[in-house]
Amino acid sequence: MEELMEILRELHPEVDYEQCTTLVDDKILDSFDIVSIIAEIADQFDVTISAEHIIPQNFNSAQALYALIQRLEDE
C-alpha cells in the first residue's frame, strides 16, 4: 500500500489519500492523472489495468485502487 501512496502523493501531495473517497467524483484526479497512475502501477506492481477496470469506483480512493491491484495480482 505504501508504494501506491507514494505514486499518488507524487501527483497531488496536498491530498489526504487515507481519508478521501471521492478522488474522481470531486475531480481531484483527472484523466491524465489516471493514465499516469496506471503506468506507474504497471511498472511498480507488474499488473495491467485493462479498460474494463478504468471506472470511477476503482479510482475514487487509494483503498479501492489498492484492492484492484490485489485482485489483478491474484489473477
Secondary structure, 3 states (H helix, E strand, C coil): CHHHHHHHHHHCCCCCCCCCCCCCCCCCCCHHHHHHHHHHHHHHHCCCCCHHHCCHHHHCCHHHHHHHHHHHHHC
